[in-house]
Structures are given as C-alpha cells and as structure tokens.
Amino acid sequence: MLESFLNINLPEWLSDGIIDSIKTIPFLFLVFLFIELFEHYFANKVKDFMLKLKTKGVVIGSVAASIPQCGFSVVASALYTEKYITRGTIIAVYLATSDEAIPVLLMYPKFFPYLLPLILIKLFVAIPVGYIVDCFSKNETTPDNNADEIHIEGCCNHEITDHKKTDFLIHPIKHTLGIFVFILVITLILNWLIEQSDFFNLQLLKTNFGYFTPLLTSVIGIIPNCAISVGLVLMFIKGAISFGALISGLMTNGGIGLLVLLKNNKDKKDTAFILALLVFVGYLTGLLVQII
C-alpha cells in the first residue's frame, strides 16, 4: 500500500529511493544484531590476544578488523595511543577495516562476487604494509599491566566490550536507523543525479576522471564517518566509481577509530604520517586494481 501511494504521489526517483531504502531496514537490523553479539563475546578476546602476541599483532588486528563490526578500530586506536600495540599494527587495522561497507554491499546480491575480493585485497595489502612499517619504525610499547583499564565508547556512545542485556536490542536499532538515514539520503541524491542525466551522467564521472578517481576516493575515505563508506559503496553500485576507486576509499576508511587517533594521539606528526600513508597505500592499491 505504501509503495503504491509513493509511486502515485511522488516522482519516480524519489519514490524508488524511499522504497529501496525502507526495504533495507530488516536486513540491517539482523546484521547489526550479529555485530553486537560478536563484539560482546569476542572483542575482549581479540584485544587480549593482540596484547599477548605482539609479534602477531599485525595479522590478528587485520583479520579482526576485516570482520564487519563497529568498534574494533576504536579499541585498536585506544591501544595504540596508550602504546600497547605498534604503529604497523594500527595501520594494518585501518587498512583492513571495512566500516559499514560489507553490510551495505550484502544487500545487493548482484554485487556478491565483489565481496570476497574486497576483503582479500584489503587483507593482502594490510598485513605486509603493517610489517614493513614496523621494520622501519622505532616502536616503543608499554607493559600490558594496565591495558584492562582502557574503556572505549563506540560510535553511539556505548561501551564496546561491556554490554547490558538491553544493549543487544537498543544498539542494533540505533545503528540500523543511523545507516538507514545515510542510505536514504545518499540514494536520493544519486537517483536525482541519474534522473538529471542530460546535465550529469554518473558514468561520465567514472570515465572522465579516470585514474584521478582512486586518489579522490582515498582522500574522501579518510573522513571518520559511517556515511563515507556507505556513500562509496552506493556510488559503486550506481556505476559512478570503479571497483578500484571503491577499494581506495575503503582502504583509508578506518571508521571511528581514526577519530580516536586524531583526538588522543599526542604525537601529531605520527598521526599525520599514518593518515598520509593510508592515503598513499589506498590510492596505489585502488589504482593497481583499476588498471588490472
């Protein structure tokens, strides 16, 4: 009934955007419910494992970050600013983090073939880059005695590793509504641009900017906001950017963890180096994928 009402009373680009966005709500809720359970049962275990096996921190951090979840990059950023993990580990975590990209991509079965390559490319780049950075960095880490005292809030101001029973319902609903709003706004903008094809052709954006697009998306990806990864995925699905450009943007998109780094890292030169390296690696990786 709602679909018929919208189709009759609204322009096609507007009604389609609203309907398509509403249809994502049940799926997003189930995904974020799974994420909430994963964080509750595994976030502390992963953190402890990273602390005990610092020589394997790059691998552990990269693999953990590649799993769709809200707070691991936040946890890793807090550990890094307190010198519990190495620079190479935190860079690997950021490169492997997918933020909201995987949940959004999962809503479009046609694009499932891109999912595994996306995860594997990010992992295969993140791990060696992390070890290379550690080889050339003077990493001074502190003892792990006080690591348990670190309490980190996630993107909706809740404890990442300490959940109440009500959190298993409240937080997935908050995340679902937040991402739904991002999807709705971005979808409506893209639908309108496609509608105005005489003035703005999304396909021309991909072809005209060519090899510059991965650089642009890698810079955009550094912005610590969930809307960025959602927007990049939707632009890829709509044909506005290539898979290589998507890779570039998601390589640099370390999620809310980057916000923690910017806020808490006292060494601003170190922060600048990390951000610059993320953009460089993201651009180079995306460019290579686009060429191949």
C-alpha positions as a Markdown table, in Angstrom:
| # | Residue | x | y | z |
|---|---|---|---|---|
| 1 | Met | 0.0 | 0.0 | 0.0 |
| 2 | Leu | 2.8 | 2.4 | 0.9 |
| 3 | Glu | 4.6 | 1.6 | -2.3 |
| 4 | Ser | 1.5 | 2.3 | -4.4 |
| 5 | Phe | 0.9 | 5.6 | -2.6 |
| 6 | Leu | 4.5 | 6.7 | -3.1 |
| 7 | Asn | 4.6 | 5.7 | -6.8 |
| 8 | Ile | 1.4 | 7.7 | -7.5 |
| 9 | Asn | 2.2 | 10.9 | -5.5 |
| 10 | Leu | 6.0 | 11.3 | -5.9 |
| 11 | Pro | 8.5 | 11.4 | -8.7 |
| 12 | Glu | 10.0 | 8.1 | -9.7 |
| 13 | Trp | 13.5 | 8.9 | -8.4 |
| 14 | Leu | 12.1 | 9.9 | -5.0 |
| 15 | Ser | 9.6 | 7.1 | -4.6 |
| 16 | Asp | 12.2 | 4.4 | -5.7 |
| 17 | Gly | 14.8 | 5.8 | -3.3 |
| 18 | Ile | 12.4 | 5.8 | -0.3 |
| 19 | Ile | 11.1 | 2.3 | -1.1 |
| 20 | Asp | 14.5 | 0.8 | -1.7 |
| 21 | Ser | 15.9 | 2.3 | 1.5 |
| 22 | Ile | 13.0 | 1.1 | 3.6 |
| 23 | Lys | 13.5 | -2.4 | 2.3 |
| 24 | Thr | 17.0 | -2.4 | 3.8 |
| 25 | Ile | 15.8 | -2.0 | 7.4 |
| 26 | Pro | 15.1 | -5.6 | 8.4 |
| 27 | Phe | 18.4 | -6.8 | 6.9 |
| 28 | Leu | 20.4 | -4.1 | 8.5 |
| 29 | Phe | 18.9 | -4.9 | 11.9 |
| 30 | Leu | 19.9 | -8.6 | 11.6 |
| 31 | Val | 23.4 | -7.7 | 10.5 |
| 32 | Phe | 23.9 | -5.2 | 13.4 |
| 33 | Leu | 22.4 | -7.7 | 15.9 |
| 34 | Phe | 25.1 | -10.1 | 14.8 |
| 35 | Ile | 27.7 | -7.4 | 15.1 |
| 36 | Glu | 26.5 | -6.6 | 18.7 |
| 37 | Leu | 26.8 | -10.3 | 19.7 |
| 38 | Phe | 30.3 | -10.6 | 18.0 |
| 39 | Glu | 31.6 | -7.6 | 19.9 |
| 40 | His | 30.2 | -8.8 | 23.2 |
| 41 | Tyr | 31.7 | -12.3 | 23.0 |
| 42 | Phe | 34.9 | -11.7 | 21.1 |
| 43 | Ala | 36.1 | -8.0 | 21.3 |
| 44 | Asn | 38.0 | -8.6 | 24.7 |
| 45 | Lys | 39.4 | -11.9 | 23.5 |
| 46 | Val | 40.8 | -10.3 | 20.4 |
| 47 | Lys | 42.2 | -7.4 | 22.3 |
| 48 | Asp | 43.9 | -9.7 | 24.9 |
| 49 | Phe | 45.2 | -12.0 | 22.1 |
| 50 | Met | 46.8 | -9.0 | 20.4 |
| 51 | Leu | 48.5 | -7.8 | 23.6 |
| 52 | Lys | 49.9 | -11.3 | 24.4 |
| 53 | Leu | 51.2 | -11.9 | 20.9 |
| 54 | Lys | 52.6 | -8.5 | 19.8 |
| 55 | Thr | 54.7 | -10.1 | 17.1 |
| 56 | Lys | 51.5 | -11.4 | 15.5 |
| 57 | Gly | 49.5 | -8.2 | 16.2 |
| 58 | Val | 49.5 | -7.1 | 12.6 |
| 59 | Val | 47.9 | -10.4 | 11.4 |
| 60 | Ile | 45.5 | -10.6 | 14.3 |
| 61 | Gly | 44.5 | -7.0 | 14.0 |
| 62 | Ser | 44.0 | -7.2 | 10.2 |
| 63 | Val | 41.8 | -10.3 | 10.4 |
| 64 | Ala | 39.7 | -9.0 | 13.3 |
| 65 | Ala | 39.3 | -5.6 | 11.5 |
| 66 | Ser | 38.1 | -7.3 | 8.3 |
| 67 | Ile | 35.0 | -8.7 | 10.1 |
| 68 | Pro | 32.1 | -6.3 | 10.0 |
| 69 | Gln | 31.8 | -4.7 | 13.4 |
| 70 | Cys | 31.5 | -1.2 | 14.9 |
| 71 | Gly | 34.3 | -0.9 | 17.4 |
| 72 | Phe | 37.5 | -2.8 | 16.7 |
| 73 | Ser | 39.3 | 0.1 | 15.1 |
| 74 | Val | 38.2 | 2.2 | 18.1 |
| 75 | Val | 39.7 | -0.4 | 20.5 |
| 76 | Ala | 42.9 | -0.6 | 18.4 |
| 77 | Ser | 43.2 | 3.1 | 18.3 |
| 78 | Ala | 42.9 | 3.4 | 22.0 |
| 79 | Leu | 45.5 | 0.7 | 22.5 |
| 80 | Tyr | 47.9 | 2.4 | 20.1 |
| 81 | Thr | 47.6 | 5.9 | 21.7 |
| 82 | Glu | 48.5 | 4.2 | 25.0 |
| 83 | Lys | 51.4 | 2.4 | 23.3 |
| 84 | Tyr | 50.1 | -1.1 | 23.8 |
| 85 | Ile | 50.4 | -2.0 | 20.1 |
| 86 | Thr | 52.8 | -1.0 | 17.3 |
| 87 | Arg | 52.4 | 1.5 | 14.5 |
| 88 | Gly | 52.4 | -1.2 | 11.9 |
| 89 | Thr | 49.5 | -3.0 | 13.7 |
| 90 | Ile | 47.3 | 0.1 | 13.9 |
| 91 | Ile | 48.0 | 0.9 | 10.2 |
| 92 | Ala | 47.1 | -2.7 | 9.3 |
| 93 | Val | 43.9 | -2.4 | 11.3 |
| 94 | Tyr | 42.8 | 0.7 | 9.5 |
| 95 | Leu | 43.6 | -0.7 | 6.0 |
| 96 | Ala | 41.6 | -3.9 | 6.7 |
| 97 | Thr | 38.6 | -2.2 | 8.4 |
| 98 | Ser | 35.5 | -2.1 | 6.2 |
| 99 | Asp | 33.3 | 0.0 | 8.5 |
| 100 | Glu | 29.7 | -0.2 | 7.1 |
| 101 | Ala | 30.7 | -1.2 | 3.6 |
| 102 | Ile | 30.2 | -5.0 | 3.9 |
| 103 | Pro | 26.7 | -4.8 | 5.5 |
| 104 | Val | 25.6 | -2.4 | 2.7 |
| 105 | Leu | 27.2 | -4.5 | -0.1 |
| 106 | Leu | 25.4 | -7.6 | 1.3 |
| 107 | Met | 22.0 | -6.0 | 0.5 |
| 108 | Tyr | 22.7 | -6.2 | -3.3 |
| 109 | Pro | 23.0 | -9.9 | -4.4 |
| 110 | Lys | 24.2 | -8.8 | -7.8 |
| 111 | Phe | 27.4 | -7.5 | -6.3 |
| 112 | Phe | 28.2 | -10.5 | -4.1 |
| 113 | Pro | 31.1 | -11.5 | -6.4 |
| 114 | Tyr | 32.9 | -8.3 | -5.3 |
| 115 | Leu | 32.6 | -9.1 | -1.6 |
| 116 | Leu | 35.4 | -11.7 | -1.2 |
| 117 | Pro | 37.9 | -9.9 | -3.5 |
| 118 | Leu | 37.3 | -6.7 | -1.5 |
| 119 | Ile | 38.1 | -8.4 | 1.8 |
| 120 | Leu | 41.1 | -10.4 | 0.5 |
| 121 | Ile | 42.6 | -7.4 | -1.3 |
| 122 | Lys | 42.4 | -5.3 | 1.9 |
| 123 | Leu | 43.9 | -8.2 | 4.0 |
| 124 | Phe | 46.7 | -9.0 | 1.5 |
| 125 | Val | 47.7 | -5.3 | 1.5 |
| 126 | Ala | 47.2 | -4.5 | 5.2 |
| 127 | Ile | 49.4 | -7.4 | 6.5 |
| 128 | Pro | 52.6 | -6.8 | 4.6 |
| 129 | Val | 52.3 | -3.0 | 4.9 |
| 130 | Gly | 51.9 | -3.4 | 8.6 |
| 131 | Tyr | 55.1 | -5.5 | 8.9 |
| 132 | Ile | 57.0 | -3.2 | 6.6 |
| 133 | Val | 56.1 | -0.2 | 8.7 |
| 134 | Asp | 57.2 | -2.0 | 11.9 |
| 135 | Cys | 60.5 | -2.9 | 10.3 |
| 136 | Phe | 61.3 | 0.8 | 9.7 |
| 137 | Ser | 59.7 | 2.2 | 12.8 |
| 138 | Lys | 61.0 | 2.6 | 16.3 |
| 139 | Asn | 58.1 | 1.1 | 18.2 |
| 140 | Glu | 58.1 | 1.7 | 22.0 |
| 141 | Thr | 55.3 | -0.2 | 23.7 |
| 142 | Thr | 54.4 | -0.2 | 27.3 |
| 143 | Pro | 53.8 | -3.1 | 29.6 |
| 144 | Asp | 50.3 | -4.7 | 29.4 |
| 145 | Asn | 49.5 | -4.5 | 33.1 |
| 146 | Asn | 47.0 | -1.6 | 32.8 |
| 147 | Ala | 45.5 | -2.5 | 29.4 |
| 148 | Asp | 42.3 | -3.7 | 31.0 |
| 149 | Glu | 41.7 | -0.2 | 32.4 |
| 150 | Ile | 41.1 | 1.2 | 28.9 |
| 151 | His | 37.4 | 1.7 | 28.4 |
| 152 | Ile | 36.3 | 2.7 | 24.9 |
| 153 | Glu | 33.0 | 4.0 | 23.7 |
| 154 | Gly | 31.6 | 3.0 | 20.3 |
| 155 | Cys | 30.0 | 5.2 | 17.6 |
| 156 | Cys | 26.8 | 5.6 | 19.5 |
| 157 | Asn | 28.5 | 6.2 | 22.9 |
| 158 | His | 28.3 | 2.7 | 24.4 |
| 159 | Glu | 31.0 | 0.6 | 25.8 |
| 160 | Ile | 32.5 | -1.7 | 23.2 |
| 161 | Thr | 33.3 | -4.5 | 25.5 |
| 162 | Asp | 30.8 | -4.1 | 28.3 |
| 163 | His | 27.2 | -4.7 | 27.3 |
| 164 | Lys | 23.9 | -4.8 | 29.2 |
| 165 | Lys | 21.1 | -7.1 | 28.1 |
| 166 | Thr | 19.1 | -4.2 | 26.8 |
| 167 | Asp | 22.1 | -3.2 | 24.6 |
| 168 | Phe | 21.5 | -6.2 | 22.4 |
| 169 | Leu | 18.3 | -4.6 | 21.1 |
| 170 | Ile | 18.9 | -0.9 | 21.6 |
| 171 | His | 22.3 | -0.6 | 19.8 |
| 172 | Pro | 21.3 | -2.6 | 16.7 |
| 173 | Ile | 18.2 | -0.4 | 16.4 |
| 174 | Lys | 20.4 | 2.8 | 16.7 |
| 175 | His | 22.8 | 1.5 | 14.1 |
| 176 | Thr | 20.1 | 0.4 | 11.8 |
| 177 | Leu | 18.3 | 3.8 | 11.9 |
| 178 | Gly | 21.6 | 5.7 | 11.5 |
| 179 | Ile | 22.7 | 3.7 | 8.5 |
| 180 | Phe | 19.1 | 3.8 | 7.0 |
| 181 | Val | 19.2 | 7.6 | 7.1 |
| 182 | Phe | 22.6 | 7.6 | 5.4 |
| 183 | Ile | 21.4 | 5.1 | 2.7 |
| 184 | Leu | 18.2 | 7.1 | 2.2 |
| 185 | Val | 19.9 | 10.5 | 1.7 |
| 186 | Ile | 22.7 | 9.2 | -0.5 |
| 187 | Thr | 20.3 | 7.1 | -2.6 |
| 188 | Leu | 18.0 | 10.0 | -3.2 |
| 189 | Ile | 20.9 | 12.2 | -4.2 |
| 190 | Leu | 22.3 | 9.6 | -6.6 |
| 191 | Asn | 18.8 | 8.8 | -8.0 |
| 192 | Trp | 18.2 | 12.5 | -8.7 |
| 193 | Leu | 21.6 | 12.9 | -10.4 |
| 194 | Ile | 20.7 | 9.9 | -12.6 |
| 195 | Glu | 17.3 | 11.4 | -13.3 |
| 196 | Gln | 19.1 | 14.6 | -14.5 |
| 197 | Ser | 21.2 | 12.6 | -16.9 |
| 198 | Asp | 21.1 | 15.4 | -19.5 |
| 199 | Phe | 23.1 | 17.5 | -17.1 |
| 200 | Phe | 25.0 | 15.0 | -15.0 |
| 201 | Asn | 25.9 | 11.5 | -16.1 |
| 202 | Leu | 27.3 | 9.3 | -13.4 |
| 203 | Gln | 29.1 | 7.1 | -15.9 |
| 204 | Leu | 31.0 | 10.1 | -17.2 |
| 205 | Leu | 32.2 | 10.7 | -13.6 |
| 206 | Lys | 33.9 | 7.3 | -13.8 |
| 207 | Thr | 35.3 | 7.6 | -17.3 |
| 208 | Asn | 36.3 | 11.3 | -17.4 |
| 209 | Phe | 38.3 | 11.4 | -14.1 |
| 210 | Gly | 39.9 | 8.0 | -14.8 |
| 211 | Tyr | 43.0 | 7.4 | -12.7 |
| 212 | Phe | 42.3 | 10.5 | -10.6 |
| 213 | Thr | 39.2 | 8.9 | -9.1 |
| 214 | Pro | 41.0 | 6.5 | -6.7 |
| 215 | Leu | 43.0 | 9.4 | -5.4 |
| 216 | Leu | 39.8 | 11.4 | -4.8 |
| 217 | Thr | 38.1 | 8.5 | -3.0 |
| 218 | Ser | 41.2 | 7.7 | -0.9 |
| 219 | Val | 41.1 | 11.3 | 0.4 |
| 220 | Ile | 37.4 | 11.2 | 1.0 |
| 221 | Gly | 37.7 | 7.8 | 2.8 |
| 222 | Ile | 39.9 | 9.3 | 5.5 |
| 223 | Ile | 36.9 | 11.2 | 6.8 |
| 224 | Pro | 35.9 | 9.3 | 10.0 |
| 225 | Asn | 32.1 | 8.9 | 9.4 |
| 226 | Cys | 29.9 | 5.9 | 8.7 |
| 227 | Ala | 28.3 | 7.8 | 5.8 |
| 228 | Ile | 31.5 | 7.8 | 3.8 |
| 229 | Ser | 31.8 | 4.0 | 3.4 |
| 230 | Val | 28.0 | 3.8 | 2.8 |
| 231 | Gly | 28.3 | 6.5 | 0.1 |
| 232 | Leu | 31.3 | 4.9 | -1.6 |
| 233 | Val | 29.5 | 1.5 | -1.8 |
| 234 | Leu | 26.3 | 3.1 | -3.2 |
| 235 | Met | 28.3 | 5.1 | -5.8 |
| 236 | Phe | 30.0 | 1.9 | -6.9 |
| 237 | Ile | 26.6 | 0.1 | -7.2 |
| 238 | Lys | 25.2 | 3.1 | -9.2 |
| 239 | Gly | 28.2 | 3.0 | -11.5 |
| 240 | Ala | 29.7 | 6.3 | -10.5 |
| 241 | Ile | 33.0 | 4.9 | -9.5 |
| 242 | Ser | 35.1 | 1.8 | -10.4 |
| 243 | Phe | 35.9 | -1.1 | -8.1 |
| 244 | Gly | 39.4 | 0.2 | -7.9 |
| 245 | Ala | 38.2 | 3.6 | -6.7 |
| 246 | Leu | 35.9 | 1.8 | -4.1 |
| 247 | Ile | 39.0 | -0.1 | -2.9 |
| 248 | Ser | 40.9 | 3.1 | -2.5 |
| 249 | Gly | 38.2 | 4.8 | -0.4 |
| 250 | Leu | 37.7 | 1.8 | 1.8 |
| 251 | Met | 41.4 | 1.2 | 2.4 |
| 252 | Thr | 41.7 | 4.6 | 4.0 |
| 253 | Asn | 38.3 | 4.5 | 5.8 |
| 254 | Gly | 39.3 | 3.4 | 9.3 |
| 255 | Gly | 35.9 | 4.2 | 10.8 |
| 256 | Ile | 35.5 | 6.0 | 14.1 |
| 257 | Gly | 39.0 | 4.7 | 15.1 |
| 258 | Leu | 40.5 | 7.5 | 13.1 |
| 259 | Leu | 38.6 | 10.0 | 15.2 |
| 260 | Val | 40.1 | 8.4 | 18.4 |
| 261 | Leu | 43.5 | 8.7 | 16.9 |
| 262 | Leu | 43.1 | 12.3 | 15.9 |
| 263 | Lys | 41.7 | 13.1 | 19.4 |
| 264 | Asn | 44.0 | 11.1 | 21.6 |
| 265 | Asn | 47.4 | 10.7 | 19.9 |
| 266 | Lys | 49.7 | 13.4 | 21.4 |
| 267 | Asp | 52.2 | 12.9 | 18.6 |
| 268 | Lys | 50.6 | 14.9 | 15.8 |
| 269 | Lys | 53.5 | 14.2 | 13.4 |
| 270 | Asp | 52.8 | 10.5 | 13.9 |
| 271 | Thr | 49.1 | 11.0 | 13.2 |
| 272 | Ala | 49.9 | 12.9 | 10.0 |
| 273 | Phe | 52.3 | 10.2 | 8.9 |
| 274 | Ile | 49.6 | 7.5 | 9.5 |
| 275 | Leu | 47.0 | 9.4 | 7.6 |
| 276 | Ala | 49.4 | 10.2 | 4.7 |
| 277 | Leu | 50.4 | 6.6 | 4.5 |
| 278 | Leu | 46.8 | 5.4 | 4.4 |
| 279 | Val | 46.0 | 7.7 | 1.5 |
| 280 | Phe | 49.2 | 6.7 | -0.4 |
| 281 | Val | 48.6 | 2.9 | 0.1 |
| 282 | Gly | 44.9 | 3.3 | -0.6 |
| 283 | Tyr | 45.4 | 5.2 | -3.8 |
| 284 | Leu | 48.2 | 2.9 | -5.1 |
| 285 | Thr | 46.1 | -0.2 | -4.3 |
| 286 | Gly | 43.0 | 1.1 | -6.0 |
| 287 | Leu | 45.0 | 2.3 | -9.0 |
| 288 | Leu | 46.5 | -1.1 | -9.5 |
| 289 | Val | 43.1 | -2.8 | -9.2 |
| 290 | Gln | 41.6 | -0.3 | -11.7 |
| 291 | Ile | 44.5 | -0.9 | -14.2 |
| 292 | Ile | 44.3 | -4.7 | -13.9 |
